[in-house]
Amino acid sequence: MLEVKNLVFAYPGQEAPWNFQFSVAPGQCIAIHGASGSGKSTLMNLLAGFLEPQSGDILWQDKSLRHCAPWQRPMTSVFQEHNLFEHLSVAANIGLGIHPGLKLTPNDQQAIEHGLESVGLGGFGKRLPGDLSGGQRQRIALLRTILRQQPMMLLDEPLTGLDSDTRDLLRQLLLEQKALGSLIVLASHDDEDRRILADSICRL
């Protein structure tokens, strides 16, 4: 269970701080919905450990994550910038999610190849991110997140800008991850994404 308890945060000069509070169980998706500037990306950064709250706590299975560094938290993220390393191949970018030193086993390499095929990018492993479209880069970032096999996924507008067929494909992949027990925190403006993927909705 992920529990966000009275998590308070404000940027310098912000008059009214945010106060986030919700809980979500493994195998479920909570969708975070709100206008631009309402705090969706801020919440994602707080959960990931990139921002420090003024007060409150984040609990995973009754253990506080409040003072854990980002790499110590049992979660993986897709942010709007995708965060791909331009000098590394597609396969290496994905492999970094599996092992930060790229010490990949044959099974890891096979999982990358299979994953690329599952998102419609079979044979793209040797390409560089600069050779990809924005939608293809999004698919790579989402695949890296899935293959990290962490119990929680933080997804900030992961399907924005994709064509309908690709969007349907990635929604199905996320539903499969939920069925395997993944907990998903999804920030999305899209009504259809929320309808298909979310078990609960938090409006900011």
N, C-alpha and C positions, 0 to 999 in steps of 0.2 A: 504494500500500500504506500502510495505517495501522499503525504500530508503537508500542505502549505498552511502554516499557522500564523495569522496576523503578521504577514511579511510586509514591513513598512519600508518604503524607499522614496526619496525625493532628490532630484538633481539640484545643484546650487541655484538658489533664487526661485525655486518652484514653491508656490504658496501652499498648495494642497497636495500632500504626499499621497502616493498610492498605498493601499492596504489590501494585499492579496490573501485570500483564504479559500481553500478548496481541498478536496481529496479525490483520488482516483485509484482504482484497483488494477493489478496486472491483468492484461487481456482486454483492457478498455481504453477508449480514446476520449479525451476531453478536448473540445474545440474552444479556442479563445477567440472571441469575436468582438470587434469594435472599430471605430473610425481611426484613421491615421492619427497618431499622437496620443491614443488612448492608453498606451502602456503595454501592448502585446509583446513587442520586441524587448522592452525592458524586463518584463516578466521572464522571458526566455533566458536573458542574460543573467538574471538573478538565480534561476534554477541551475544554469550551467556553471555558475561560480565566477562569471566575468564581472559581475557587479556585487558589491557588498551592501546588504540591507542595513538600515539603521536599527531595526529590531525585528523580532519574530524568528521563525525557524522553518527549516525544510527537513522533513523526516522521510526516510525510506526504510520500510520494515522496522519502524520504531527507533531507528538510529539517526541522529542528527547529521546532516550534511553541511551545516552552516559554516563550519570552519575547515571543510575539506577543499583542497585545491581542485580546479576543474578536471585534471586528469585522474583524480582519485574518486570522482563521482561515477556511479553506475549508470551513466547515460551517454548518449551520443547525439549529435546535433546536425541539422541542416539549416543554415542561415541563408538569408536572401542573397548574400554575396557569393555563396557556393564554396569559397575558400579552397580552390584548387591551386596546386603549385604548378606554375606555368612551365618550369624547366623539366618537369617529370612527366613521363608517359601516363596515359590513362590508367594502365594496369598498376603502375607504381603509386599513383594517387590513391587508388582503391586499396592497394596493399598496405599503405601507411595506416589505414584504419584498422587493419588486422594486426600488424606489428609495426611499431614506430621505427624499428631498425631495418625494416623490410627483410627480416629473416623468415621468409615464407617457405612453408612445406609444399610438397607436391599437391597435397589436398587443398591448401590455401590457393595455389595457383589455379587449380581446377575449379574451385569455388568462384574465383574471379571470372574465369572464362564463361562458366555457366551463368553467372550473374549478368555479364554483359549481354549474353544471348537473351536472357529473360527480360531485359529492358530494351530490346531491339537494337543493340549496339554490338552484336557479335563481330569479331574481327577488328574492333577499334582499339584493342589493348595497347598497341605500339604508337598510337597517335598522341600528339600533344594537345593540351586543352585549347591552345590558340587556334587549332584546326577545327574546333567544334562550334556548333551553334549554341545559343543560350539555352535552348531546350535540351540539347544533348548534354551540356554541362550540368544541368539540373538533374538529369537522370544519373549521371556519374556520382554526383554528390549524394543523392538518395541511396544509390546502391552501396556506396562506401559506408553510409550510416547503418544500413541493414546488415552488411557483412561484419560489422564490428561486434554484433551479437551481444549488445548490452541490454539489460532489462527495460530501460526507458529510452524513448526517442523523443527529442525536441525538434519539431518541424515548423519552421517559420516560412509560410507561403511556399511549400515545396513543389506545388503543381502549377504555379502561376506561369502563364505564357506558353503552356503546352497545347498541342492540338488535341482534339477530343479523343482520338484513338490512343495516343500516348497517355493521356490523363486517365482513361479507363484502365489501361494496362497497369499504371502505377497505383491506382486505387486498389486494384485487385491484389497487388503485391503487399500493400499495407494491410489489407484485410487478412491476408495469410499470416502476416506477422502478428496481428492481434490474436488470431486463432492459436498461434504458438505461444501466446502468453505475454507478448510485448505490451508495455504501457506506452501510450502515445499522447503527447501534449502537442496539439496542432493549432497553429495560428493561421487562420484563413479567412479571406473576404468572401469566398465562394460558397453560396448556399448549398450547391449540390455536393461539394466536398464534405461539408458538415453533415448533410443528410445521410450520406452513404457511410462515412467513417466514424462519426461521433456517437458516443453513448450518452454524453452530457455536453451542455454548452454553457460557457461562462462568458457573459457579455460585460465588457469594460466600458 
